[in-house]
Amino acid sequence: MNKYQDKEAAMDDYSHEKKLGADGRYELEHGKKDDAKNDFDHAHALKKDAHYDAIHRVLKHSRKNRGY
């Protein structure tokens, strides 16, 4: 992936995480605790994955520019 594709993938993960958080809050308000917990767990996993990808995206592209 190039730098642009990496950034787009990270933005997709971020927006999906926000949507899952909103869905979880909605389901929690309507008494669906199990569904809300699944949404929150999935959102947390996406957040961790996006954080990992962001760090490694910077490292990957900075190494590429330095010729490693």
Helices and strands as residue ranges (DSSP letters): H 3-29, H 33-66
